[in-house]
Amino acid sequence: MLSRETTDTVIIGAGVIGLAIARELAASRSVVLLEQESRFGEHLSSRNSEVIHAGLYYPQDSLKARLCLRGNALLYQYCQEQQIPYQQCGKLIVANAGQQNTLEQLHHNALNSGATGLHRCSQQWLQQQEPWLQASEALLSEHSGILDSHALMSRLAQEAERNDALLCYRHRVRRIDCEPGDFLLQVESDDTAFELRCRHMINAAGLHAVPLLKRCNGFPAEKIPEQRLARGNYFSLSGRSPTQRLIYPLPEADGLGIHLTVDLAGNARFGPDVEWIKHSDYQVNSARLPQFEEAIQRYWPSLNPDRLSPAYAGIRPKLFMGGEPYRDFLIQGEKEHGITGMTNLLGIESPGLTAALAIAEDIAKYG
Ligand SMILES: Cc1cc2nc3c(=O)[nH]c(=O)nc-3n(C[C@H](O)[C@H](O)[C@H](O)COP(=O)(O)OP(=O)(O)OC[C@H]3O[C@@H](n4cnc5c(N)ncnc54)[C@H](O)[C@@H]3O)c2cc1C
């Protein structure tokens, strides 16, 4: 139960983003973090590939490019310092005949964005290193890796609490009133409802960040982007993984292509694909198996499809403005929406896990 009714800063959402911000801000101000579920990381932050991305794909000068690169460095350092399990296992982006130009463009984009640790790999090298793989060329990213995202969130929560942040689970924000100089939040917890006043409010509600703005009195409607949902289904591979590297095809319009990732136990899974859905639903769509088989067999022709089984699904918050896809993170502060003290983190899909510590660093610096 919440004992205070006024605080300096309220963060809505205990996913990796809200937790990273709570840890960063709690050192210098009073922070209350409100989470509707009974524990942290029940949504986007526990339904992803757990890949530490290395900033290869995003347009130069985008927030994704800058925050992914900075987040990558901060995350490896944090994992080392805090003994959070991780592995810098590296990743291969593979190209087949006719795709070399696209691989070349990706490589250039990555270099221009400031990515490092990149090497081109010949077919001969690939045949020696990954004989199961069908590819004529590849780009190796040394700084890509995997981590235990639950351990990361657990440590962020501990550090925030050590600095006196109040983490309130089963506390759902129903409505927000923007008043001159502060915010009044209507909060529901189990059977009770109460009001909480704060000077700064950070909306890190993941899939609910956009819907929440529609329940925010005084927020300019024209600053609310359209959000659509894109489910990413995963299928796991039974038995031994053919590799301990991450294997990606070339990216597609709305996703990175059906790729192979390994977890820290060495097991492999494939996904996520891109399936547009109307309502949030984490049920894996098993009917997508044939598309998975076809996509994987382009780089692993000898895959036995009987080894694939439905695993889990995540949902991406995809933003649109004027009907057009908006592919970057949308971080709105006063400059963007005109309301002092309010920060909205919208469309925080991949590489949000990688970028979390860098996003938190930015918010602490610039408000
Ligand atoms: C399929 C998929 C694969 C991905 N793979 C990767 C990857 O490999 N690497 C990578 O870097 N990134 C990846 N990402 C992106 C990454 O998972 C997200 O960017 C990150 O987890 C976003 O965290 P979040 O805190 O914004 O959201 P969430 O983790 O969803 O947290 C938001 C929280 O807000 C709470 N909340 C919502 N509304 C309210 C309310 N009204 N009151 C109180 N609480 C509320 C929710 O319960 C939730 O806990 C992937 C994403 C997807 C979907």
PDBQT file of the ligand as one rigid body, heavy atoms in Angstrom, charges set to zero:
ROOT
HETATM    1  C1  LIG A 401       9.267  -9.899 -29.973  1.00  0.00    +0.000 C 
HETATM    2  C2  LIG A 401      10.240  -8.916 -29.387  1.00  0.00    +0.000 A 
HETATM    3  C3  LIG A 401      11.609  -9.175 -29.405  1.00  0.00    +0.000 A 
HETATM    4  C4  LIG A 401      12.500  -8.252 -28.883  1.00  0.00    +0.000 A 
HETATM    5  N1  LIG A 401      13.829  -8.561 -28.844  1.00  0.00    +0.000 NA
HETATM    6  C5  LIG A 401      14.701  -7.679 -28.307  1.00  0.00    +0.000 A 
HETATM    7  C6  LIG A 401      16.076  -7.993 -28.211  1.00  0.00    +0.000 A 
HETATM    8  O1  LIG A 401      16.499  -9.099 -28.512  1.00  0.00    +0.000 OA
HETATM    9  N2  LIG A 401      16.930  -7.036 -27.774  1.00  0.00    +0.000 N 
HETATM   10  C7  LIG A 401      16.502  -5.793 -27.401  1.00  0.00    +0.000 A 
HETATM   11  O2  LIG A 401      17.339  -4.953 -27.076  1.00  0.00    +0.000 OA
HETATM   12  N3  LIG A 401      15.189  -5.490 -27.415  1.00  0.00    +0.000 NA
HETATM   13  C8  LIG A 401      14.281  -6.406 -27.833  1.00  0.00    +0.000 A 
HETATM   14  N4  LIG A 401      12.947  -6.124 -27.840  1.00  0.00    +0.000 N 
HETATM   15  C9  LIG A 401      12.505  -4.852 -27.283  1.00  0.00    +0.000 C 
HETATM   16  C10 LIG A 401      12.400  -4.869 -25.754  1.00  0.00    +0.000 C 
HETATM   17  O3  LIG A 401      11.821  -6.060 -25.291  1.00  0.00    +0.000 OA
HETATM   18  C11 LIG A 401      11.567  -3.671 -25.321  1.00  0.00    +0.000 C 
HETATM   19  O4  LIG A 401      12.012  -2.507 -25.961  1.00  0.00    +0.000 OA
HETATM   20  C12 LIG A 401      11.620  -3.410 -23.828  1.00  0.00    +0.000 C 
HETATM   21  O5  LIG A 401      11.399  -4.592 -23.103  1.00  0.00    +0.000 OA
HETATM   22  C13 LIG A 401      10.549  -2.374 -23.483  1.00  0.00    +0.000 C 
HETATM   23  O6  LIG A 401      10.429  -2.273 -22.099  1.00  0.00    +0.000 OA
HETATM   24  P1  LIG A 401       9.322  -1.364 -21.442  1.00  0.00    +0.000 P 
HETATM   25  O7  LIG A 401       9.735  -1.187 -20.039  1.00  0.00    +0.000 OA
HETATM   26  O8  LIG A 401       9.123  -0.139 -22.281  1.00  0.00    +0.000 OA
HETATM   27  O9  LIG A 401       7.961  -2.170 -21.602  1.00  0.00    +0.000 OA
HETATM   28  P2  LIG A 401       7.335  -3.341 -20.651  1.00  0.00    +0.000 P 
HETATM   29  O10 LIG A 401       8.349  -4.335 -20.283  1.00  0.00    +0.000 OA
HETATM   30  O11 LIG A 401       6.108  -3.828 -21.349  1.00  0.00    +0.000 OA
HETATM   31  O12 LIG A 401       6.934  -2.559 -19.356  1.00  0.00    +0.000 OA
HETATM   32  C14 LIG A 401       5.817  -1.695 -19.270  1.00  0.00    +0.000 C 
HETATM   33  C15 LIG A 401       5.159  -1.944 -17.938  1.00  0.00    +0.000 C 
HETATM   34  O13 LIG A 401       4.136  -0.979 -17.728  1.00  0.00    +0.000 OA
HETATM   35  C16 LIG A 401       3.091  -1.598 -16.991  1.00  0.00    +0.000 C 
HETATM   36  N5  LIG A 401       1.885  -0.788 -17.161  1.00  0.00    +0.000 N 
HETATM   37  C17 LIG A 401       1.190  -0.584 -18.302  1.00  0.00    +0.000 A 
HETATM   38  N6  LIG A 401       0.133   0.225 -18.076  1.00  0.00    +0.000 NA
HETATM   39  C18 LIG A 401       0.157   0.540 -16.762  1.00  0.00    +0.000 A 
HETATM   40  C19 LIG A 401      -0.684   1.340 -15.929  1.00  0.00    +0.000 A 
HETATM   41  N7  LIG A 401      -1.753   1.996 -16.414  1.00  0.00    +0.000 N 
HETATM   42  N8  LIG A 401      -0.385   1.451 -14.600  1.00  0.00    +0.000 NA
HETATM   43  C20 LIG A 401       0.694   0.792 -14.086  1.00  0.00    +0.000 A 
HETATM   44  N9  LIG A 401       1.520   0.007 -14.846  1.00  0.00    +0.000 NA
HETATM   45  C21 LIG A 401       1.262  -0.101 -16.164  1.00  0.00    +0.000 A 
HETATM   46  C22 LIG A 401       3.008  -2.979 -17.627  1.00  0.00    +0.000 C 
HETATM   47  O14 LIG A 401       2.360  -3.911 -16.772  1.00  0.00    +0.000 OA
HETATM   48  C23 LIG A 401       4.476  -3.306 -17.871  1.00  0.00    +0.000 C 
HETATM   49  O15 LIG A 401       5.049  -4.051 -16.815  1.00  0.00    +0.000 OA
HETATM   50  C24 LIG A 401      12.033  -7.032 -28.346  1.00  0.00    +0.000 A 
HETATM   51  C25 LIG A 401      10.657  -6.781 -28.323  1.00  0.00    +0.000 A 
HETATM   52  C26 LIG A 401       9.766  -7.707 -28.812  1.00  0.00    +0.000 A 
HETATM   53  C27 LIG A 401       8.289  -7.438 -28.742  1.00  0.00    +0.000 C 
ENDROOT
TORSDOF 0
